[in-house]
């Protein structure tokens, strides 16, 4: 028999993110992981806009407030 670990179900929650405005780029960054107050895209350097996504909660102890 296999020994199964009890895995706690992770429930997604609405999370604030920054999304790239370039049509050919799908990059996004969680708000609590942004590097500046108004971030630019880490992949193509385009502007980013605020939005939301349903994601698992992740705590960032180095958050910029």
GROMACS elastic network, one bead per residue, 0.5 to 0.9 nm:
[ bonds ]
;  ai    aj funct       b0    kb
    4     7     6  0.86813   500
    7    10     6  0.88711   500
   10    56     6  0.67023   500
   10    57     6  0.85747   500
   11    55     6  0.82535   500
   11    56     6  0.64641   500
   11    57     6  0.83363   500
   12    15     6  0.86442   500
   12    54     6  0.55917   500
   12    57     6  0.68465   500
   13    53     6  0.80012   500
   13    54     6  0.51899   500
   13    55     6  0.55353   500
   13    56     6  0.61718   500
   13    57     6  0.67034   500
   14    52     6  0.62795   500
   14    53     6  0.56122   500
   14    55     6  0.64117   500
   14    56     6  0.85721   500
   14    57     6  0.87739   500
   15    30     6  0.73794   500
   15    31     6  0.79659   500
   15    51     6  0.84438   500
   15    52     6  0.53688   500
   15    53     6  0.53915   500
   15    54     6  0.60120   500
   15    55     6  0.61813   500
   15    56     6  0.82298   500
   15    57     6  0.75924   500
   16    29     6  0.89292   500
   16    30     6  0.63129   500
   16    31     6  0.55302   500
   16    32     6  0.81200   500
   16    50     6  0.71237   500
   16    51     6  0.59065   500
   16    53     6  0.67073   500
   16    54     6  0.89537   500
   17    28     6  0.66172   500
   17    29     6  0.55232   500
   17    32     6  0.81711   500
   17    33     6  0.89923   500
   17    34     6  0.88012   500
   17    49     6  0.83323   500
   17    50     6  0.58560   500
   17    51     6  0.52435   500
   17    52     6  0.53102   500
   17    53     6  0.68036   500
   18    27     6  0.85911   500
   18    28     6  0.54132   500
   18    29     6  0.51841   500
   18    30     6  0.62992   500
   18    31     6  0.62559   500
   18    34     6  0.81179   500
   18    38     6  0.87489   500
   18    39     6  0.76999   500
   18    40     6  0.89517   500
   18    41     6  0.86917   500
   18    48     6  0.57527   500
   18    49     6  0.53244   500
   18    51     6  0.58487   500
   18    52     6  0.78866   500
   19    26     6  0.75500   500
   19    27     6  0.61638   500
   19    29     6  0.66499   500
   19    30     6  0.88940   500
   19    41     6  0.78718   500
   19    47     6  0.85086   500
   19    48     6  0.51488   500
   19    49     6  0.53662   500
   19    50     6  0.63223   500
   19    51     6  0.66152   500
   19    52     6  0.88425   500
   20    23     6  0.82151   500
   20    25     6  0.65397   500
   20    26     6  0.65126   500
   20    27     6  0.55396   500
   20    28     6  0.60027   500
   20    29     6  0.87361   500
   20    40     6  0.77583   500
   20    41     6  0.57770   500
   20    42     6  0.89818   500
   20    44     6  0.85265   500
   20    45     6  0.86738   500
   20    46     6  0.65259   500
   20    47     6  0.61920   500
   20    49     6  0.65750   500
   21    24     6  0.88313   500
   21    25     6  0.76390   500
   21    26     6  0.85974   500
   21    27     6  0.89401   500
   21    41     6  0.84943   500
   21    46     6  0.66028   500
   21    47     6  0.58900   500
   21    48     6  0.54481   500
   21    49     6  0.67061   500
   22    25     6  0.54029   500
   22    26     6  0.79318   500
   22    41     6  0.89851   500
   22    44     6  0.81635   500
   22    46     6  0.63253   500
   22    47     6  0.77019   500
   22    48     6  0.84354   500
   23    26     6  0.78681   500
   25    41     6  0.89498   500
   25    43     6  0.79685   500
   25    44     6  0.74052   500
   27    41     6  0.69243   500
   27    42     6  0.77287   500
   27    43     6  0.70028   500
   27    44     6  0.86654   500
   28    41     6  0.75684   500
   28    42     6  0.86483   500
   28    48     6  0.81205   500
   29    32     6  0.83754   500
   29    33     6  0.66323   500
   29    34     6  0.64180   500
   29    39     6  0.88083   500
   29    41     6  0.83743   500
   29    42     6  0.86551   500
   30    33     6  0.52671   500
   30    34     6  0.64984   500
   30    52     6  0.89185   500
   31    34     6  0.53931   500
   31    50     6  0.83298   500
   31    63     6  0.89161   500
   32    35     6  0.88330   500
   32    58     6  0.87839   500
   32    59     6  0.79456   500
   32    60     6  0.64453   500
   32    62     6  0.85379   500
   32    63     6  0.55508   500
   32    64     6  0.71516   500
   32    65     6  0.86981   500
   33    60     6  0.68322   500
   33    62     6  0.81612   500
   33    63     6  0.64775   500
   33    64     6  0.80029   500
   34    37     6  0.73363   500
   34    38     6  0.80791   500
   34    39     6  0.63567   500
   34    63     6  0.80280   500
   34    64     6  0.76727   500
   35    38     6  0.83142   500
   35    39     6  0.64337   500
   35    63     6  0.88162   500
   35    64     6  0.75898   500
   36    39     6  0.51987   500
   36    40     6  0.84123   500
   36    64     6  0.77718   500
   37    64     6  0.80173   500
   37    65     6  0.86227   500
   38    47     6  0.85499   500
   38    48     6  0.76177   500
   38    49     6  0.84680   500
   39    42     6  0.83111   500
   39    47     6  0.73241   500
   39    48     6  0.64554   500
   39    49     6  0.87217   500
   40    43     6  0.87930   500
   40    44     6  0.83011   500
   40    45     6  0.52878   500
   40    46     6  0.56584   500
   40    48     6  0.56382   500
   41    44     6  0.56021   500
   41    46     6  0.51906   500
   41    47     6  0.61977   500
   41    48     6  0.61724   500
   42    45     6  0.58143   500
   42    46     6  0.83245   500
   43    46     6  0.82703   500
   45    48     6  0.88283   500
   55    58     6  0.87127   500
   59    63     6  0.86691   500
   60    63     6  0.55841   500
